[in-house]
Amino acid sequence: MKHLLWIILAAVLLLANVVVVGWTEIADLRRAREWQVTQAGGAGAELRGVHVRVDQVWAGTAPNLPERALVLVRLALRGPEAARHGWAGCDVGLRDAAGRQWLPLTSADAEGAVRVIAPDGENMGRCNPLPHDAPPEGQEILSDQLFLVPAELLKGARLRVSALGTRPEALEFPVRPVLRDLR
């Protein structure tokens, strides 16, 4: 009888452990994925107190690699500093109709490529809603994201934007790049 009590106690503790671990894993999964995507237009959209819009999109293909394209997306974020804190860890990705995703390039060479593709020759830096040199309250914070994608993605790509404090919610924008020759 004593052994049966120990077995029942062990089973109850095992079940409690599975429930606690499972609950935290489900909560982590919910925060890590974008489950509620809002379609945004050219004027942008607001999510958790921050207005986000796609400022400009440029793309270019090299003559020796016509099947690949570099896409530069300039984002604009505007909102009070308290709301921008929820946008820390800003994630940006390009998607196609099949759901495949491309993430921004993060190498040191990407900065030079941004300067070449952007008509103004400027690199606004990666998506950072809390830069040390933030403009005055109410003005937009610009950021640049550079992607290397298949050339066919230039027709029908969508840009998805979220952050640690916004997930599972995200914004999705249609992307219509201005094509540039990279010779």
N, C-alpha and C positions, 0 to 999 in steps of 0.2 A: 504493500500500500504506500509506503514511504517513497519507493522508486517511482511509482505512478504520479505522485504529487510533484516530484522533481521534473519529470518529463512534461507534465502539463505546464509547470512554471516556465521551463525552457521554451516550450512552444509559444506561450503568451509573450515572453520577452522577444523571441525571434519575430513574431508578428508585429509587435510594437516597433522594433527596429526597422523592419521593412516599410511600415507606414511612415515613420519619421524620415527615413532616407528617401523614400519615393516622393514624399511631399516636397522636400527641398529640391530634388532633381527636377520635378515638374515645374516648380517655381523658377528655377534657373533656366530651363528650356523655354519657358514663356517669355522671360526677359531677354533671351539670346536671339529669338526669332522675330520676324516681322509678320504677324498674323493678321493685322488689320491695316490694310493698305488703302489710303485715300488717293484717288486720282486728282491731280492738280493741273491746272491750265497754265497758260503763258503768264498770267498775272501772279502766279504763285499761290501759296496757301499757308494757313497758319496751323501750327501743331504745338500744343503745350506752351502757348504764349509767344512763340517765335514765328515770324513770317519768313518763309523760305521761297525763293524763286530762282529760276535758272536765268542768269544774267545774259550769258552768251555761250555758244558752242561752236568750236572750230574743229575741223578735221582735215587731215592731209594724208596722202599716200605717196610713197617714194616710187620712182620709176622702176627700180630694181626689185621691189616687193609690192606689186599691185594687189595681192590678195590680203594684205594687212593694212590697217589704218591707225593713225594716231588720232585720238579724240581728246580735245581739251574742253573741259566743262568749267565754266566760271559760275559759282554759286554766290548768291547774296542772302545773308541772314540779317534780320532786324528784329530787335525786341529788347525789353528791359533786361538788365544784367541778371536779376534774380531768375528770370525765365531761361536765360541762356545757360545758366549753370546746369540745367537738366539736359542740355545739348552737348555736354562733355562726352568725348568718345564718339564723335560724329562719324557715321559710316555712310559711304557713298558707293554705289555700284551700278554698272550698266547691265541691262537685261535684254534678252531677245524674246520673241514670242513663245519659244519653247521652254522658257524659264531658266536658261543658262545665264550665269552671272560672270561679269568681269570686274575685278577690283582695280583701284588706281595703282599706278606704278609708284614705287617708293624708293627707287635707287637714286644715287647722287646724280646720275645722268639725266634724270627726269626733269630737274630744274632747268638745265640748258635747253631741253626739248620744249618746255613750256615757253621759254623766252623766244624760241624760234617760231613757234606756232602762233602765239598771241600777237595780233597786229600791233598792240601797244608795246610789245617787248618786255612786259612786266610779268613777274611771277608773284601772285598774291598769297602763296603758301597754301598748305593743306587746310581742310575744313577744321577750323578752330573757333568756336563761338566765344572764347574768352581770351583773345590775344592780349599781350602785354601793352600793345599800342592801339587799343580799341578806339574807334572814333567816338565822338560825343554821343550821348544817349539819343536814340531815334534815327541815327544814320546806319547805313548798311555796312556789314562786314563782308568783304569779298574773299573768296578762296578759289584756288585752282586745283582741279583733279585731272590727271593725264592717264589715259587708258590706251592700251595696245589691243586692238580687236580685229576680228575678221572684217574685211571690207564690206561684206554684205550686211553687216550689222548697222551700217550707216543709214539704211532704210528701215525704219520701224523700231529703233532702239528706244528704251525707256530708262530713265534715271531714277533709282530708288534711294531715298535719303532717310536715315533714322539716327538715333543716338541712344546712349545708355538709359537716359531718363525718359525716352519716348516709347521705347519698345514695350509692348508688341505693336504699337502704332508706327506707321511710316507714311511718307509721301512719295508719290510716283509721278514723274513728269515725262511728257513726250520729248524726244530729243531730235532736233532738226539742225544738224551742223551746217555751217558755212564751209564749203570745201576750199582748201588752199593747196597750191602746188608746192611740194617740198624739194624742189630742185636746187 
